[in-house]
Amino acid sequence: MQEVRAQIQRLARSMAPVSIAGESGSGKELAARLIHLSGPRAAQPFVAVNCGAIPEALMEAEFFGHRKGAFTGADHDRDGFFQAASGGTLFLDEVADLPLAMQVKLLRAIQEKRVRKVGATVEEAVDVRIISATHQDLAQCVAAGRFRQDLYYRLNVIELKLPALRERLEDIPTLAEAILARLARRAGMAQAPRLASITLRYLQSYRFPGNVRELENMLERALAFSNGEVVNVEDLGLKPAVADVDENERAEPATEADPQPAAAHPTERRPVRVSEDGIPESLPDYLDQVERDAIQRALDKTRYNRTAAARLLGITFRALRYRMQRLGLN
């Protein structure tokens, strides 16, 4: 992310169109705003448009504006996104969702730097910097015929790639603490709760298909369910691997006639390989293995009494049950 920030500072000095690629929730609009605020147009408008949220019938009027009487309901002149962003930056989010007919009109507006309102007979000049973004692969959209090649080259003069959250797991502790602090201030709390070390491990072992947006939603829920001092794993609301069971149910030890299944005993799982310098090939799998071994030893020592095992491990029964479900310890 430091490299991404350095790229943003360089891009801010240029007026060339920028295409931001990244998964949903990875911060594409945030990057676009930072490009705008770091450049010479910072004092001018920044207009963000979700191209997938505009009905196709209204798209031309929304982008270019309309004259009074141009269509039913047009009772006054109205500027479009291009006029609103004139002098500043127009951010086209999810640009791959634009219909082909609108792509032709957008291409002309970008090339000529002039737009014509619906119902008008003359064009007017506009001065905007275009930043576009999408979670789709635009090159594949061009190959499939869903996106115009000439518009693709016009928008993709400079490409900025935002990494997914799972590609930068070391950022999660800092991100989570910053998000929790902001959420706590918004909730009027004097101090944000801290994240338990095991909670951070769980967050760093999660794939986060929704990226930073999903992390924020998860922490907002955790803040509501936490005791106000510590955010525990069970507060995150991650779905366990198997269905929930009654709290009073005891884990059944294996017998000679009914051997324990491979998924329930850590020694029967494939061990995580560790290099000569002690670095595991997969940190999340390695941490799961360590946690699974510790829980199994506690269960063995307490003869599979989960309440006693939780006390021995220094966690609540609810937390132990959650971790057993997640790790496949039945």
C-alpha positions as CSV (number, residue, x, y, z in Angstrom):
1,M,0.0,0.0,0.0
2,Q,3.0,2.3,0.5
3,E,3.8,1.7,-3.2
4,V,0.2,2.4,-4.1
5,R,0.3,5.7,-2.2
6,A,3.6,6.7,-4.0
7,Q,1.9,5.9,-7.3
8,I,-1.1,8.1,-6.4
9,Q,1.2,11.0,-5.6
10,R,2.8,10.7,-9.0
11,L,-0.5,10.3,-10.8
12,A,-1.9,13.4,-9.1
13,R,0.6,15.6,-11.0
14,S,-0.7,14.4,-14.3
15,M,-4.0,15.2,-16.0
16,A,-4.1,12.0,-17.9
17,P,-7.2,9.7,-17.4
18,V,-6.6,7.0,-14.7
19,S,-8.2,3.6,-14.6
20,I,-8.4,2.0,-11.1
21,A,-8.7,-1.8,-11.0
22,G,-9.5,-3.7,-7.9
23,E,-12.0,-6.0,-6.2
24,S,-15.2,-4.6,-4.7
25,G,-14.6,-3.0,-1.4
26,S,-10.8,-2.6,-1.9
27,G,-11.0,1.3,-1.8
28,K,-11.2,2.4,-5.4
29,E,-13.2,5.5,-4.7
30,L,-10.9,6.4,-1.8
31,A,-7.9,6.2,-4.1
32,A,-9.7,8.3,-6.7
33,R,-10.4,11.0,-4.1
34,L,-6.8,10.9,-2.9
35,I,-5.6,11.4,-6.5
36,H,-8.0,14.4,-6.8
37,L,-7.0,15.9,-3.4
38,S,-3.3,15.5,-4.1
39,G,-3.4,17.3,-7.5
40,P,-3.9,20.9,-8.7
41,R,-7.7,20.4,-8.9
42,A,-8.1,19.7,-5.2
43,A,-10.1,22.9,-4.6
44,Q,-12.5,22.1,-7.5
45,P,-15.4,19.6,-7.5
46,F,-15.0,15.9,-7.2
47,V,-18.1,14.2,-8.6
48,A,-18.5,10.4,-8.1
49,V,-20.9,8.5,-10.4
50,N,-22.0,4.9,-10.0
51,C,-22.5,3.9,-13.6
52,G,-24.4,0.8,-12.7
53,A,-27.0,2.6,-10.7
54,I,-28.4,4.9,-13.4
55,P,-31.4,3.7,-15.5
56,E,-30.4,3.5,-19.2
57,A,-33.2,5.8,-20.3
58,L,-32.0,8.6,-18.0
59,M,-28.3,8.1,-18.5
60,E,-27.7,10.8,-21.2
61,A,-29.6,13.4,-19.3
62,E,-27.7,12.5,-16.0
63,F,-24.3,12.8,-17.7
64,F,-24.8,15.8,-20.0
65,G,-27.8,17.6,-18.5
66,H,-31.1,18.6,-20.2
67,R,-33.0,21.7,-21.4
68,K,-36.4,22.6,-20.1
69,G,-39.1,20.7,-22.0
70,A,-36.7,18.2,-23.5
71,F,-38.9,15.3,-22.2
72,T,-41.8,14.8,-19.8
73,G,-40.9,16.0,-16.4
74,A,-38.1,18.3,-17.5
75,D,-39.6,21.5,-16.1
76,H,-36.3,23.4,-15.9
77,D,-32.8,23.4,-17.2
78,R,-30.4,21.1,-15.4
79,D,-26.7,20.5,-15.5
80,G,-25.3,17.0,-15.8
81,F,-22.3,15.3,-14.2
82,F,-19.9,16.8,-16.7
83,Q,-21.0,20.3,-16.0
84,A,-21.0,19.7,-12.2
85,A,-17.4,18.4,-12.3
86,S,-16.1,21.1,-14.7
87,G,-12.7,22.3,-13.5
88,G,-12.4,19.3,-11.2
89,T,-12.6,15.5,-11.4
90,L,-15.3,13.1,-12.7
91,F,-15.1,9.7,-11.1
92,L,-16.9,6.9,-13.1
93,D,-17.3,4.0,-10.8
94,E,-18.2,0.6,-12.3
95,V,-17.6,2.0,-15.7
96,A,-17.9,-1.5,-17.2
97,D,-21.7,-1.4,-16.5
98,L,-22.2,1.4,-19.1
99,P,-24.4,0.2,-22.0
100,L,-22.7,0.3,-25.4
101,A,-24.9,3.2,-26.7
102,M,-23.8,5.4,-23.8
103,Q,-20.1,4.4,-24.3
104,V,-20.2,6.0,-27.7
105,K,-21.5,9.3,-26.3
106,L,-19.1,9.2,-23.4
107,L,-16.1,8.6,-25.8
108,R,-17.0,11.7,-27.8
109,A,-17.4,13.8,-24.7
110,I,-14.0,12.8,-23.4
111,Q,-12.3,13.3,-26.8
112,E,-13.9,16.6,-27.7
113,K,-14.1,18.0,-24.2
114,R,-17.6,19.2,-25.2
115,V,-21.1,18.0,-24.3
116,R,-24.6,18.7,-25.5
117,K,-27.5,18.7,-23.2
118,V,-30.6,16.7,-24.1
119,G,-32.8,19.0,-26.0
120,A,-30.1,21.5,-26.8
121,T,-28.8,22.4,-30.3
122,V,-25.3,23.6,-29.4
123,E,-22.5,22.0,-27.4
124,E,-20.7,23.5,-24.4
125,A,-17.1,23.1,-23.4
126,V,-16.3,21.2,-20.2
127,D,-13.0,20.7,-18.5
128,V,-12.9,17.6,-16.4
129,R,-10.3,15.0,-15.4
130,I,-11.6,11.5,-15.8
131,I,-10.9,8.7,-13.3
132,S,-12.7,5.4,-13.9
133,A,-12.9,2.2,-11.8
134,T,-14.3,-1.3,-12.1
135,H,-14.0,-4.6,-10.3
136,Q,-14.2,-6.3,-13.7
137,D,-11.4,-7.0,-16.1
138,L,-12.0,-4.4,-18.8
139,A,-9.7,-6.1,-21.3
140,Q,-11.9,-9.2,-21.0
141,C,-15.0,-7.1,-21.4
142,V,-13.5,-5.7,-24.7
143,A,-12.7,-9.2,-25.9
144,A,-16.3,-10.3,-25.1
145,G,-17.7,-7.3,-27.0
146,R,-19.3,-5.7,-23.9
147,F,-16.9,-2.7,-23.9
148,R,-15.7,-0.5,-26.7
149,Q,-12.0,-0.9,-27.4
150,D,-11.6,2.8,-28.3
151,L,-13.1,3.9,-25.0
152,Y,-11.0,1.3,-23.2
153,Y,-7.8,2.9,-24.6
154,R,-9.1,6.4,-23.8
155,L,-9.8,5.6,-20.2
156,N,-6.9,3.2,-19.5
157,V,-4.1,5.7,-20.2
158,I,-2.7,5.1,-16.7
159,E,-3.7,2.0,-14.7
160,L,-3.7,1.8,-10.9
161,K,-4.1,-1.6,-9.4
162,L,-5.4,-1.9,-5.8
163,P,-4.5,-5.1,-4.0
164,A,-7.1,-7.2,-2.3
165,L,-7.1,-7.3,1.5
166,R,-6.1,-10.9,1.6
167,E,-2.9,-9.9,-0.4
168,R,-1.8,-7.6,2.5
169,L,-2.7,-9.4,5.7
170,E,-0.1,-7.5,7.6
171,D,-2.2,-4.4,7.2
172,I,-5.2,-5.8,9.0
173,P,-4.1,-4.9,12.6
174,T,-3.5,-1.3,11.7
175,L,-6.7,-1.1,9.6
176,A,-8.8,-2.8,12.2
177,E,-7.6,-0.5,15.0
178,A,-8.2,2.6,12.9
179,I,-11.7,1.5,11.9
180,L,-12.6,0.6,15.5
181,A,-11.4,4.0,16.7
182,R,-13.5,5.8,14.1
183,L,-16.6,3.6,14.9
184,A,-16.2,4.2,18.6
185,R,-16.0,8.0,18.2
186,R,-19.1,7.8,16.1
187,A,-20.9,5.8,18.7
188,G,-19.9,8.3,21.4
189,M,-17.6,5.9,23.3
190,A,-14.8,7.4,25.4
191,Q,-12.3,4.7,24.2
192,A,-12.4,2.1,21.5
193,P,-12.2,-1.6,22.6
194,R,-9.0,-3.4,21.9
195,L,-8.8,-6.5,19.6
196,A,-7.8,-9.7,21.4
197,S,-4.7,-11.3,19.9
198,I,-6.7,-14.4,18.9
199,T,-9.2,-12.1,17.2
200,L,-6.4,-10.6,15.1
201,R,-5.3,-14.1,14.2
202,Y,-8.8,-15.0,13.1
203,L,-9.1,-11.8,11.0
204,Q,-5.7,-12.5,9.3
205,S,-6.8,-16.1,8.5
206,Y,-10.1,-14.9,6.8
207,R,-10.2,-14.5,3.0
208,F,-12.3,-11.2,3.1
209,P,-14.1,-11.5,-0.3
210,G,-15.6,-8.1,0.5
211,N,-12.2,-6.6,1.3
212,V,-11.9,-3.5,3.5
213,R,-15.6,-2.8,3.3
214,E,-16.4,-6.2,4.7
215,L,-13.8,-5.7,7.5
216,E,-15.5,-2.5,8.5
217,N,-18.9,-4.1,8.5
218,M,-17.6,-7.0,10.6
219,L,-16.0,-4.6,13.1
220,E,-19.1,-2.5,13.4
221,R,-21.1,-5.6,14.3
222,A,-18.3,-6.7,16.7
223,L,-18.4,-3.3,18.4
224,A,-22.1,-3.7,19.1
225,F,-21.7,-7.2,20.6
226,S,-18.4,-6.7,22.5
227,N,-18.3,-5.9,26.2
228,G,-16.8,-2.5,25.4
229,E,-13.3,-3.4,26.4
230,V,-12.2,-6.3,24.3
231,V,-13.4,-7.6,20.9
232,N,-13.4,-11.4,21.0
233,V,-13.6,-13.9,18.2
234,E,-17.2,-14.7,18.8
235,D,-18.1,-11.0,18.5
236,L,-17.0,-11.0,14.8
237,G,-20.0,-13.1,13.7
238,L,-17.9,-15.3,11.3
239,K,-19.9,-18.4,10.4
240,P,-18.6,-21.6,12.0
241,A,-17.6,-24.5,9.8
242,V,-20.4,-26.8,11.2
243,A,-23.8,-26.2,12.7
244,D,-24.2,-25.0,16.3
245,V,-24.9,-27.5,19.1
246,D,-26.4,-27.3,22.5
247,E,-24.1,-25.7,25.1
248,N,-24.6,-28.6,27.6
249,E,-23.6,-31.2,25.0
250,R,-20.3,-32.9,25.8
251,A,-17.8,-33.7,23.1
252,E,-17.6,-37.5,22.7
253,P,-14.1,-39.1,22.8
254,A,-13.2,-41.7,20.3
255,T,-13.5,-45.4,21.1
256,E,-11.8,-48.4,19.6
257,A,-15.0,-49.3,17.8
258,D,-15.6,-45.8,16.6
259,P,-12.3,-44.1,15.8
260,Q,-12.2,-40.4,15.7
261,P,-12.6,-39.0,12.1
262,A,-9.6,-37.4,10.4
263,A,-11.2,-33.9,10.5
264,A,-11.5,-34.0,14.2
265,H,-8.0,-34.9,15.3
266,P,-5.0,-32.7,14.6
267,T,-2.5,-35.5,14.4
268,E,-4.4,-37.0,11.4
269,R,-4.3,-33.7,9.4
270,R,-1.6,-33.0,7.0
271,P,0.9,-30.9,8.9
272,V,1.9,-27.5,7.6
273,R,5.4,-27.5,6.2
274,V,7.9,-25.2,7.9
275,S,11.1,-24.1,6.3
276,E,14.5,-24.4,7.8
277,D,14.4,-20.9,9.2
278,G,11.1,-21.6,11.0
279,I,8.7,-19.8,8.6
280,P,5.5,-21.8,7.7
281,E,4.4,-22.1,4.1
282,S,0.9,-20.9,5.2
283,L,0.6,-18.8,8.4
284,P,-3.2,-19.1,8.8
285,D,-3.0,-23.0,8.5
286,Y,-0.1,-23.1,10.9
287,L,-1.9,-21.0,13.5
288,D,-5.0,-23.2,13.1
289,Q,-2.8,-26.2,13.7
290,V,-1.4,-24.7,16.8
291,E,-4.8,-23.8,18.1
292,R,-6.3,-27.2,17.2
293,D,-3.5,-29.0,19.1
294,A,-4.0,-26.8,22.2
295,I,-7.7,-27.4,22.3
296,Q,-7.3,-31.2,21.7
297,R,-4.8,-31.4,24.6
298,A,-7.2,-29.5,26.9
299,L,-10.1,-31.9,25.9
300,D,-7.9,-34.9,26.5
301,K,-6.9,-33.7,29.9
302,T,-10.5,-32.9,31.0
303,R,-11.9,-36.1,29.5
304,Y,-13.8,-34.1,26.9
305,N,-15.6,-31.9,29.3
306,R,-15.8,-28.7,27.3
307,T,-16.7,-26.4,30.2
308,A,-13.6,-27.6,32.1
309,A,-11.5,-27.4,28.9
310,A,-12.6,-23.8,28.3
311,R,-11.6,-22.9,31.9
312,L,-8.2,-24.6,31.4
313,L,-7.6,-22.6,28.2
314,G,-8.7,-19.3,29.9
315,I,-11.6,-18.6,27.5
316,T,-15.4,-18.8,27.8
317,F,-17.4,-21.9,26.9
318,R,-18.9,-19.9,24.0
319,A,-15.5,-19.1,22.6
320,L,-14.3,-22.7,22.9
321,R,-17.4,-24.0,21.1
322,Y,-17.0,-21.4,18.4
323,R,-13.3,-22.4,17.8
324,M,-14.1,-26.1,17.9
325,Q,-16.8,-25.6,15.2
326,R,-14.5,-23.5,13.1
327,L,-11.6,-26.0,13.4
328,G,-13.8,-29.1,12.8
329,L,-13.3,-30.5,16.3
330,N,-16.6,-32.3,16.9
